[in-house]
Amino acid sequence: MPIASELERQMAGYGLTTAEILYHMPDHPHMLQSYVWQAYDVAPEFPEMYRFLDFWQRELDGPLHSVRYTHRRLIGPQEWHALKGELVLH
């Protein structure tokens, strides 16, 4: 069953991955262009990022030069707490 919402992905261990991709411009191979990509992904395997990079190498003309990435889990164990009580005002 696919994970539908962003919150469900985060609860399943996904975090936000941001990659800066430098690639050679097809018409001017000596020049580099930058592209920023973001998606929810799972560290350390990064299946979404590798799927995108495979697509890039297979379908796009600009050869990759380098990829820098960062990954941050947005919801961690210390940030998620079960509710044990409720306080109602009025």
Residue pairs with C-beta under 8 A, 6 or more apart in sequence:
3 9
3 12
3 14
6 40
9 40
10 40
10 73
10 74
10 75
11 75
11 80
13 42
13 73
14 40
14 41
14 42
14 73
15 40
15 41
15 42
15 43
15 71
15 72
15 73
15 74
16 38
16 39
16 40
16 41
16 71
16 72
16 74
17 38
17 39
17 40
17 41
17 43
17 46
17 48
17 49
17 69
17 70
17 71
18 36
18 37
18 38
18 69
18 70
18 71
19 36
19 37
19 38
19 49
19 52
19 67
19 68
19 69
20 34
20 35
20 36
20 67
20 68
20 69
21 34
21 35
21 36
21 37
21 53
21 56
21 64
21 66
21 67
22 32
22 33
22 34
22 35
22 64
22 65
22 66
22 67
23 32
23 33
23 35
23 56
23 60
23 62
23 63
23 64
23 65
24 30
24 31
24 32
24 33
24 62
24 63
24 64
24 65
25 31
25 32
25 33
25 62
26 61
26 62
29 63
32 65
33 62
37 49
37 52
39 48
39 49
39 52
40 48
41 47
41 48
41 49
41 71
42 48
43 71
43 73
46 69
46 71
49 69
53 64
53 67
56 62
56 64
57 64
